């Protein structure tokens, strides 16, 4: 059985944090983790670049980022789903603070976030979530996944709250040795 983590975040994730996310994803892949993410620009894309063939992309619709995925990964990548299931959409509605205001595209993006956290059948949750949000809170699309993960008592590491100043060794130790006791609020 493979270990699975989620790496998600804002499309506006700063470049230094994207570099750190790429290193974290690579380290996790080397340590037998698969990474679930959503293929959006920013944190998601950085995770995919780091874990490469151990990244599982969950898409909100079938052609989402396909051209970029095909070019970047030479058509060799894993897709967890091409659209969220009805069960995922129901969960997304439950966890979203203002579902009625969401347009169909936003709803699909939020629905696929449920799959990122719990897998295609929503029955295999990740061990932990690594993310970056612009305000350090459960905001934006990543916030939807964070609220769901919190509801499942899944540990969340929001890199916004940590100042590693590019020290990847500290991050490795943090993930490798501190994660089981980790209790971060979102």
N, CA and C of each residue as an Amber inpcrd file, in Angstrom:
protein
   558
   0.8460000  -1.1920000   0.0000000   0.0000000   0.0000000   0.0000000
   0.8810000   1.2420000   0.0000000   0.5890000   2.1640000  -0.8880000
   1.3560000   3.3950000  -0.9790000   0.8350000   4.4210000   0.0240000
   1.7370000   5.2850000   0.4590000   1.3490000   6.4020000   1.2980000
   0.9210000   7.5340000   0.3660000  -0.0340000   8.3450000   0.8340000
  -0.5620000   9.4190000  -0.0130000  -0.6710000  10.7010000   0.7920000
  -0.2310000  11.8030000   0.1860000  -0.3510000  13.1400000   0.7650000
  -0.9880000  14.0500000  -0.2810000  -1.5560000  15.1550000   0.1650000
  -2.0770000  16.1680000  -0.7570000  -1.1940000  17.4010000  -0.6670000
  -0.9030000  17.9890000  -1.8120000  -0.2260000  19.2890000  -1.8510000
  -1.0890000  20.1920000  -2.7140000  -1.5330000  21.2740000  -2.1080000
  -2.4720000  22.1840000  -2.7580000  -2.1030000  23.6220000  -2.4040000
  -2.7600000  24.5720000  -3.0340000  -2.5300000  25.9580000  -2.6470000
  -2.9690000  26.9480000  -3.6990000  -2.6880000  28.1630000  -3.3950000
  -3.0850000  29.2910000  -4.2260000  -2.3560000  29.2990000  -5.5650000
  -3.0490000  29.8040000  -6.5800000  -2.4030000  30.0340000  -7.8730000
  -1.3510000  31.1340000  -7.7450000  -1.4530000  31.9520000  -6.7190000
  -0.5030000  33.0350000  -6.4840000   0.5930000  32.6530000  -5.4850000
   0.8440000  31.3620000  -5.3110000   1.9140000  30.9280000  -4.4220000
   3.2260000  31.5490000  -4.8940000   3.9610000  32.2280000  -3.9930000
   5.2240000  32.8750000  -4.3860000   6.2380000  31.8670000  -4.9370000
   7.0970000  32.3420000  -5.8140000   8.0510000  31.4410000  -6.4790000
   8.9680000  30.7290000  -5.4910000   9.3880000  31.3940000  -4.4020000
  10.2640000  30.7130000  -3.4440000   9.5190000  29.5850000  -2.7330000
   8.2380000  29.7690000  -2.4840000   7.4370000  28.7140000  -1.8600000
   7.1870000  27.5970000  -2.8730000   6.9860000  27.9450000  -4.1420000
   6.8340000  26.9080000  -5.1690000   8.0900000  26.0450000  -5.2570000
   9.2500000  26.6570000  -5.1550000  10.5050000  25.8920000  -5.1690000
  10.5460000  24.9420000  -3.9760000  10.1560000  25.4400000  -2.8100000
  10.1230000  24.6010000  -1.6130000   9.1220000  23.4570000  -1.7830000
   7.9460000  23.7480000  -2.3280000   6.9300000  22.7120000  -2.5600000
   7.4600000  21.6510000  -3.5180000   8.1570000  22.0680000  -4.5630000
   8.7350000  21.1120000  -5.5000000   9.7180000  20.1870000  -4.7850000
  10.5480000  20.7530000  -3.9170000  11.5130000  19.9430000  -3.1570000
  10.7940000  18.9980000  -2.1870000   9.7690000  19.4920000  -1.5190000
   9.0050000  18.6440000  -0.5920000   8.3540000  17.4950000  -1.3540000
   7.7260000  17.8010000  -2.4930000   7.0650000  16.7570000  -3.2900000
   8.0720000  15.7160000  -3.7660000   9.2360000  16.1680000  -4.1960000
  10.2790000  15.2520000  -4.6430000  10.7280000  14.3490000  -3.4990000
  10.9440000  14.9390000  -2.3420000  11.3630000  14.1670000  -1.1650000
  10.2920000  13.1540000  -0.7740000   9.0420000  13.5760000  -0.7990000
   7.9570000  12.6520000  -0.4690000   7.8940000  11.5000000  -1.4730000
   8.0320000  11.8090000  -2.7620000   8.0080000  10.7630000  -3.7890000
   9.1610000   9.7740000  -3.5830000  10.3250000  10.2890000  -3.2440000
  11.4760000   9.4200000  -2.9690000  11.2280000   8.5390000  -1.7400000
  10.3280000   8.9590000  -0.8730000  10.0030000   8.2070000   0.3330000
   8.6530000   7.4970000   0.2100000   8.3410000   7.0840000  -1.0220000
   7.1920000   6.2310000  -1.3470000   5.8250000   6.8710000  -1.1290000
   5.7410000   8.1710000  -1.2500000   4.4510000   8.8530000  -1.2100000
   3.9890000   9.1440000  -2.6310000   2.6890000   9.0220000  -2.8350000
   2.0480000   9.5810000  -4.0110000   1.4570000  10.9130000  -3.5870000
   1.4390000  11.8630000  -4.5050000   0.9360000  13.2030000  -4.2170000
  -0.3460000  13.4270000  -5.0120000  -1.3970000  13.7980000  -4.3020000
  -2.6400000  14.2000000  -4.9680000  -2.6590000  15.7200000  -5.0380000
  -3.0210000  16.2310000  -6.2040000  -3.1070000  17.6730000  -6.3890000
  -4.0860000  17.9710000  -7.5150000  -4.2630000  19.2570000  -7.7950000
  -5.3030000  19.6340000  -8.7310000  -4.8840000  20.1910000 -10.0700000
  -3.6100000  20.3130000 -10.3750000  -3.1030000  20.7830000 -11.6690000
  -3.3000000  22.2740000 -11.9310000  -3.6530000  23.0520000 -10.9070000
  -3.7440000  24.5060000 -11.0890000  -2.3370000  25.1010000 -11.0660000
  -2.2060000  26.2950000 -11.5980000  -0.9310000  27.0080000 -11.5180000
  -0.5570000  27.2020000 -10.0500000   0.6960000  27.4470000  -9.7830000
   1.1300000  27.7370000  -8.4160000   1.5140000  26.4820000  -7.6560000
   0.9600000  26.3200000  -6.4710000   1.3360000  25.2210000  -5.5680000
   1.0800000  23.8520000  -6.1910000  -0.0700000  23.6690000  -6.8300000
  -0.4000000  22.3670000  -7.4360000   0.6520000  21.9810000  -8.4760000
   0.9590000  22.9330000  -9.3450000   1.9000000  22.6550000 -10.4240000
   3.2870000  22.3610000  -9.8560000   3.6910000  23.1020000  -8.8400000
   4.9920000  22.8620000  -8.1990000   5.0550000  21.4430000  -7.6370000
   3.9770000  20.9800000  -7.0480000   3.9240000  19.6130000  -6.5140000
   4.1050000  18.5940000  -7.6340000   3.4250000  18.8060000  -8.7520000
   3.5420000  17.9020000  -9.8810000   4.9450000  17.8420000 -10.4430000
   5.6100000  18.9800000 -10.4980000   6.9810000  19.0090000 -10.9980000
   7.9280000  18.2650000 -10.0590000   7.6470000  18.2950000  -8.7690000
   8.5140000  17.6310000  -7.8080000   8.3270000  16.1310000  -7.7560000
   7.0780000  15.6880000  -7.7760000   6.8070000  14.2560000  -7.6170000
   6.6680000  13.5310000  -8.9520000   6.5730000  14.2510000 -10.0320000
   6.4650000  13.7330000 -11.3910000   5.5940000  12.4920000 -11.5170000
   6.1780000  11.3030000 -11.6870000   5.3790000  10.1070000 -11.9470000
   4.6480000   9.5750000 -10.7220000   4.7890000  10.2430000  -9.5920000
   4.0270000   9.8660000  -8.4030000   3.0060000  10.9450000  -8.0380000
   2.6610000  11.7750000  -9.0170000   1.6260000  12.7860000  -8.8260000
   0.3360000  12.2910000  -9.4620000  -0.7490000  12.4280000  -8.7180000
  -2.0710000  12.0840000  -9.2380000  -2.8450000  13.3890000  -9.3580000
  -3.1710000  13.7660000 -10.5800000  -3.8850000  15.0110000 -10.8370000
  -5.3920000  14.7590000 -10.8410000  -6.1030000  15.5410000 -10.0730000
  -7.5710000  15.4840000 -10.0370000  -8.0880000  16.7150000 -10.7670000
  -8.8720000  16.4740000 -11.8120000  -9.3120000  17.5450000 -12.6950000
 -10.7920000  17.8480000 -12.4860000 -11.1780000  19.1150000 -12.6390000
 -12.5890000  19.4780000 -12.5020000 -13.3930000  19.1880000 -13.7710000
 -12.7250000  19.1200000 -14.9080000 -13.3390000  18.7420000 -16.1810000
 -12.2390000  18.1530000 -17.0520000 -12.6230000  17.3900000 -18.0570000
 -11.6800000  16.5340000 -18.7690000 -10.5380000  17.2710000 -19.4680000
 -10.7560000  18.4700000 -19.9920000  -9.6760000  19.1510000 -20.7040000
  -8.9460000  20.1950000 -19.8500000  -9.1820000  20.2070000 -18.5550000
  -8.5340000  21.1710000 -17.6610000  -7.0160000  20.9630000 -17.6580000
  -6.2850000  21.9670000 -18.1090000  -4.8150000  21.9860000 -18.1270000
  -4.2110000  20.8550000 -18.9530000  -4.9880000  20.1910000 -19.7970000
  -4.4880000  19.0280000 -20.5310000  -3.3090000  19.3560000 -21.4380000
  -3.3780000  20.4590000 -22.1640000  -2.2720000  20.7900000 -23.0630000
  -0.9740000  20.9850000 -22.2740000  -1.0630000  21.7110000 -21.1710000
   0.1260000  21.9470000 -20.3460000   0.6210000  20.6410000 -19.7130000
  -0.2960000  19.7990000 -19.2360000   0.0930000  18.4960000 -18.6900000
   0.7810000  17.6480000 -19.7570000   0.2130000  17.6060000 -20.9650000
   0.7840000  16.8010000 -22.0400000   2.1940000  17.2500000 -22.4030000
   2.4040000  18.5660000 -22.4760000   3.7190000  19.0890000 -22.8340000
   4.7110000  18.8820000 -21.6950000   4.3290000  19.2470000 -20.4880000
   5.2470000  19.1860000 -19.3520000   5.6330000  17.7610000 -18.9970000
   4.6770000  16.8520000 -19.0280000   4.9290000  15.4790000 -18.6030000
   4.9760000  14.5000000 -19.7750000   5.1160000  15.0370000 -20.9960000
   5.2180000  14.2150000 -22.1980000   4.1070000  13.1650000 -22.2600000
   2.9170000  13.5920000 -21.9420000   1.7100000  12.7480000 -21.9570000
   1.8070000  11.5520000 -21.0090000   2.7260000  11.6040000 -20.0530000
   2.9220000  10.5120000 -19.1100000   2.6310000  11.0220000 -17.6990000
   1.3570000  11.0100000 -17.3190000   0.9400000  11.4790000 -16.0070000
  -0.3140000  10.7260000 -15.5850000  -0.5930000  10.7600000 -14.2900000
  -1.7300000  10.0220000 -13.7410000  -2.8830000  10.9860000 -13.4960000
  -4.0630000  10.6330000 -13.9610000  -5.2650000  11.4210000 -13.6800000
  -6.1440000  10.6060000 -12.7410000  -6.4560000  11.1940000 -11.5850000
  -7.3200000  10.5240000 -10.6160000  -8.7800000  10.5620000 -11.0270000
  -9.1960000  11.7080000 -11.5470000 -10.5480000  11.8340000 -12.0870000
 -10.5840000  12.9910000 -13.0680000 -11.5410000  12.9470000 -13.9850000
 -11.7030000  13.9940000 -14.9910000 -12.8870000  14.9020000 -14.7040000
 -13.6140000  14.5910000 -13.6640000 -14.7040000  15.4520000 -13.1920000
 -15.1410000  14.8880000 -11.8490000 -15.5770000  15.7480000 -10.9690000
 -15.9880000  15.2620000  -9.6390000 -17.2820000  14.4550000  -9.6980000
 -17.3530000  13.4620000  -8.8380000 -18.5650000  12.6450000  -8.7320000
 -19.6850000  13.4450000  -8.0560000 -20.9000000  12.9350000  -8.1550000
 -22.0360000  13.5740000  -7.4800000 -21.8170000  13.5910000  -5.9680000
 -21.2140000  12.5250000  -5.4260000 -20.9270000  12.4660000  -3.9880000
 -19.9310000  13.5550000  -3.5920000 -18.9180000  13.7690000  -4.4480000
 -17.9360000  14.8250000  -4.1760000 -18.5930000  16.2000000  -4.2420000
 -19.5110000  16.3810000  -5.1750000 -20.2000000  17.6680000  -5.2880000
 -21.0590000  17.9200000  -4.0530000 -21.6930000  16.8750000  -3.5250000
 -22.4970000  17.0250000  -2.3000000 -21.6070000  17.4020000  -1.1200000
 -20.4380000  16.7890000  -1.0240000 -19.4910000  17.1530000   0.0380000
 -19.0090000  18.5890000  -0.1280000 -18.7220000  18.9610000  -1.3610000
 -18.2650000  20.3280000  -1.6250000 -19.3160000  21.3410000  -1.1780000
 -20.5560000  21.0580000  -1.4630000 -21.6380000  21.9500000  -1.0270000
 -21.6890000  22.0230000   0.4970000 -21.5170000  20.9020000   1.1530000
 -21.5540000  20.8540000   2.6180000 -20.4390000  21.7010000   3.2430000
 -19.2460000  21.6690000   2.6580000 -18.0940000  22.3450000   3.2540000
 -17.8810000  23.7750000   2.7660000 -18.5880000  24.1850000   1.7370000
 -18.3840000  25.5460000   1.2150000 -19.2360000  26.5490000   1.9770000
 -18.6550000  27.6850000   2.3800000 -19.4130000  28.6680000   3.1630000
 -20.4790000  29.4290000   2.3810000 -20.3940000  29.4400000   1.0350000
 -21.3710000  30.1880000   0.2450000 -21.5750000  29.5010000  -1.1090000
 -21.9930000  28.2680000  -1.0810000 -22.1530000  27.4540000  -2.2760000
 -23.0660000  28.1070000  -3.3140000 -24.1050000  28.7530000  -2.8660000
 -25.0710000  29.3650000  -3.7880000 -24.4250000  30.4180000  -4.6850000
 -23.3530000  31.0350000  -4.2310000 -22.6810000  32.0710000  -5.0190000
 -21.7180000  31.4920000  -6.0550000 -21.4480000  30.2090000  -5.9890000
 -20.4770000  29.5870000  -6.8900000 -21.1010000  29.2520000  -8.2450000
 -20.4010000  29.6210000  -9.3010000 -20.8160000  29.2640000 -10.6540000
 -20.4200000  27.8150000 -10.9350000 -20.9420000  27.2100000 -12.0040000
 -20.6620000  25.7990000 -12.2770000 -19.1700000  25.4410000 -12.3330000
 -18.3460000  26.2900000 -12.9450000 -16.9100000  26.0080000 -13.0140000
 -16.2680000  25.9850000 -11.6340000 -16.6270000  26.9500000 -10.8050000
 -16.0950000  26.9950000  -9.4390000 -16.5660000  25.7830000  -8.6480000
 -17.8080000  25.4010000  -8.8430000 -18.3300000  24.2210000  -8.1410000
 -17.5490000  22.9680000  -8.5390000 -17.2430000  22.8320000  -9.8230000
 -16.4690000  21.6670000 -10.2790000 -15.0660000  21.6720000  -9.6550000
 -14.4450000  22.8510000  -9.5910000 -13.1250000  22.9530000  -8.9550000
 -13.2030000  22.5520000  -7.4780000 -14.2260000  23.0210000  -6.7910000
 -14.3910000  22.6640000  -5.3740000 -14.7000000  21.1740000  -5.2100000
 -15.4880000  20.6270000  -6.1200000 -15.8150000  19.2050000  -6.0560000
 -14.5880000  18.3230000  -6.2390000 -13.7240000  18.6950000  -7.1930000
 -12.5130000  17.8870000  -7.3890000 -11.6220000  17.9440000  -6.1540000
 -11.6960000  19.0370000  -5.3680000 -10.9000000  19.1290000  -4.1340000
 -11.2780000  18.0410000  -3.1350000 -12.5230000  17.6110000  -3.1480000
 -12.9390000  16.5240000  -2.2630000 -12.2160000  15.2290000  -2.6460000
 -12.0520000  15.0130000  -3.9520000 -11.3220000  13.8380000  -4.4290000
  -9.8340000  13.9360000  -4.0940000  -9.2650000  15.1240000  -4.1560000
  -7.8530000  15.2820000  -3.7970000  -7.6340000  14.8000000  -2.3630000
  -8.5400000  15.1340000  -1.4810000  -8.3890000  14.7640000  -0.0710000
  -8.7380000  13.2960000   0.1790000  -9.7570000  12.7630000  -0.4780000
 -10.2440000  11.4110000  -0.1460000 -10.1950000  10.3950000  -1.2810000
  -9.6290000  10.7310000  -2.4170000  -9.4990000   9.7740000  -3.5100000
 -10.7330000   9.6860000  -4.3860000 -10.6360000   8.8910000  -5.4220000
 -11.6910000   8.8150000  -6.4310000 -13.0120000   8.3180000  -5.8700000
 -12.9760000   7.3720000  -4.9390000 -14.2120000   6.8530000  -4.3400000
 -14.5130000   7.5040000  -2.9940000 -13.7370000   8.5080000  -2.6420000
 -13.9120000   9.2650000  -1.3930000 -13.7680000   8.3760000  -0.1520000
 -12.9720000   7.3110000  -0.2860000 -12.8140000   6.3880000   0.8310000
 -11.3560000   6.1500000   1.2380000 -10.4290000   6.9190000   0.6560000
  -9.0090000   6.7630000   0.9640000  -8.3830000   8.1350000   1.2240000
  -8.5910000   8.6700000   2.4410000  -8.0570000   9.9980000   2.7370000
  -6.5310000  10.0300000   2.7720000  -5.9930000  11.1830000   2.4360000
  -4.5490000  11.4020000   2.5130000  -4.1010000  11.3700000   3.9700000
  -2.8130000  11.1470000   4.1840000  -2.2630000  11.1700000   5.5420000
  -2.1640000  12.5950000   6.0810000  -1.8420000  13.5370000   5.1960000
  -1.7020000  14.9300000   5.5960000  -1.8040000  15.8160000   4.3650000
  -1.9720000  17.1110000   4.6060000  -2.0750000  18.1110000   3.5490000
  -0.9610000  19.1250000   3.7510000  -0.2460000  19.4300000   2.6830000
   0.7050000  20.5360000   2.6720000   0.1180000  21.5720000   1.7340000
   0.1000000  22.8190000   2.1640000  -0.5180000  23.8530000   1.3380000
   0.1450000  25.2070000   1.5730000  -0.2650000  26.1600000   0.7570000
   0.0750000  27.5570000   0.9660000  -1.1350000  28.3680000   0.5400000
  -1.5940000  29.2330000   1.4450000  -2.6620000  30.1810000   1.1150000
  -2.1520000  31.5870000   1.3900000  -2.6520000  32.5470000   0.6510000
  -2.1470000  33.9150000   0.7080000  -2.3210000  34.5750000   2.0670000
  -3.3390000  34.1690000   2.8140000  -3.5860000  34.7850000   4.1170000
  -3.3080000  33.8350000   5.2840000  -2.8530000  32.6320000   4.9740000
  -2.5720000  31.6610000   6.0260000  -3.8100000  30.9900000   6.5840000
  -4.9610000  31.2730000   5.9890000  -6.2370000  30.7230000   6.4530000
  -6.8000000  29.7520000   5.4190000  -7.9190000  29.1670000   5.7380000
  -8.6000000  28.2710000   4.8040000  -9.3690000  29.1150000   3.8000000
  -8.6440000  29.6680000   2.8190000  -9.2550000  30.5740000   1.8540000
  -9.0520000  30.0650000   0.4370000  -9.8640000  30.5680000  -0.4660000
  -9.7900000  30.1730000  -1.8590000 -10.1570000  28.7080000  -2.0460000
  -9.7910000  28.1760000  -3.2020000 -10.0760000  26.7730000  -3.4930000
  -9.3580000  25.8330000  -2.5390000  -8.1290000  26.1830000  -2.1880000
  -7.3970000  25.3570000  -1.2170000  -8.1300000  25.3330000   0.1150000
  -8.7740000  26.4390000   0.4510000  -9.5320000  26.5070000   1.7000000
 -10.6460000  25.4800000   1.7470000 -11.2520000  25.2140000   0.5960000
 -12.3010000  24.1950000   0.5260000 -11.7310000  22.8320000   0.9080000
 -10.5980000  22.4930000   0.3300000  -9.9490000  21.2140000   0.6570000
  -9.4990000  21.1990000   2.1140000  -9.0310000  22.3240000   2.6160000
  -8.5720000  22.4010000   4.0060000  -9.7320000  22.1980000   4.9850000
 -10.8840000  22.7960000   4.6890000 -12.0500000  22.6150000   5.5660000
 -12.4690000  21.1490000   5.6050000 -12.4600000  20.5080000   4.4420000
 -12.8190000  19.0960000   4.3690000 -11.7960000  18.2440000   5.1290000
 -10.5140000  18.5090000   4.9100000  -9.4640000  17.7600000   5.6170000
  -9.6000000  17.9490000   7.1290000  -9.8740000  19.1620000   7.5450000
 -10.0550000  19.4160000   8.9830000 -11.2370000  18.6050000   9.5160000
 -12.2980000  18.5270000   8.7340000 -13.4660000  17.7440000   9.1340000
 -13.1550000  16.2580000   9.2800000 -12.1220000  15.7920000   8.5780000
 -11.6900000  14.3960000   8.6620000 -10.5230000  14.2220000   9.6460000
 -10.1540000  15.3010000  10.3380000  -9.0280000  15.2900000  11.2880000
  -7.7020000  14.9400000  10.6240000  -7.5240000  15.3970000   9.4070000
  -6.2720000  15.1960000   8.6830000  -5.3410000  16.3640000   9.0080000
  -4.1000000  16.1030000   9.4030000  -3.1570000  17.1900000   9.6990000
  -2.9060000  18.0680000   8.4750000  -2.7990000  19.3630000   8.7160000
  -2.5810000  20.3480000   7.6590000  -1.3440000  21.1660000   7.9950000
  -0.4360000  21.2680000   7.0320000   0.7350000  22.1280000   7.1660000
   0.5580000  23.2500000   6.1560000   0.2510000  24.4460000   6.6380000
   0.1540000  25.6020000   5.7510000   1.5030000  26.3100000   5.8020000
   2.2420000  26.2560000   4.7100000   3.5920000  26.8180000   4.6680000
   3.6100000  28.3250000   4.8830000   2.4670000  28.9720000   4.7940000
   2.3790000  30.3980000   5.1000000   2.8380000  30.6670000   6.5300000
   2.5600000  29.7250000   7.4330000   2.8440000  29.9020000   8.8550000
   4.2630000  29.5280000   9.2510000   5.0620000  29.0670000   8.3230000
   6.3880000  28.5700000   8.6570000   7.4400000  29.3160000   7.8690000
   8.4700000  29.7210000   8.5370000   9.5470000  30.4630000   7.9040000
  10.7770000  29.5730000   7.8260000  10.8680000  28.8170000   6.7470000
  12.0190000  27.9350000   6.5920000  13.1710000  28.6290000   5.8920000
  12.9230000  29.8060000   5.3290000  13.9430000  30.5720000   4.6140000
  14.7460000  29.6780000   3.6720000  14.0180000  28.7950000   2.9820000
  14.6740000  27.9250000   2.0120000  15.4280000  26.7640000   2.6270000
  15.3270000  26.5750000   3.9420000  16.0460000  25.4850000   4.5910000
  15.2550000  24.1980000   4.4300000  15.5730000  23.4530000   3.3850000
  14.8250000  22.2410000   3.0970000  15.0550000  21.1580000   4.1440000
  16.2260000  21.1240000   4.7380000  16.4800000  20.1230000   5.7810000
  15.4870000  20.2850000   6.9260000  15.2050000  21.4930000   7.3070000
  14.2290000  21.7270000   8.3780000  12.8640000  21.1900000   7.9670000
  12.5130000  21.3740000   6.7080000  11.2300000  20.8830000   6.2190000
  11.1930000  19.3590000   6.2360000  12.2810000  18.7150000   5.7980000
  12.3400000  17.2520000   5.8330000  12.1650000  16.7420000   7.2540000
  12.8550000  17.3410000   8.1810000  12.7440000  16.9070000   9.5660000
  11.3410000  17.1600000  10.0940000  10.7830000  18.2900000   9.7400000
   9.4430000  18.6510000  10.1860000   8.4310000  17.6170000   9.7160000
   8.4860000  17.2870000   8.4390000   7.5410000  16.3250000   7.8880000
   7.8600000  14.9190000   8.3810000   9.1170000  14.5470000   8.3440000
   9.5090000  13.1970000   8.6810000   9.3540000  12.8350000  10.1430000
   9.5320000  13.8000000  11.0290000   9.5500000  13.4560000  12.4410000
   8.4620000  14.1040000  13.2780000   7.8940000  15.1900000  12.8120000
   6.9300000  15.9000000  13.6310000   5.4930000  15.7170000  13.2010000
   5.2690000  15.2160000  12.0070000   3.9170000  15.1670000  11.4570000
   2.9120000  14.4110000  12.3160000   3.2250000  13.2430000  12.8650000
   2.1940000  12.5320000  13.6270000   1.6520000  13.3360000  14.8000000
   2.4560000  14.2100000  15.3710000   1.9840000  15.0060000  16.5220000
   1.4210000  16.3560000  16.0930000   1.4680000  16.6360000  14.7910000
   1.1150000  17.9490000  14.3010000  -0.3500000  18.2780000  14.5250000
  -0.6240000  19.4110000  15.1200000  -1.9930000  19.8730000  15.3290000
  -2.0410000  21.3680000  14.9710000  -2.1170000  21.6760000  13.6940000
  -2.1930000  23.0680000  13.2670000  -3.6430000  23.4470000  13.0540000
  -3.9770000  24.6300000  13.4540000  -5.3400000  25.1050000  13.1990000
  -5.3750000  25.7930000  11.8420000  -6.5650000  25.8380000  11.2570000
  -6.6780000  26.5240000   9.9630000  -7.6160000  27.6800000  10.1080000
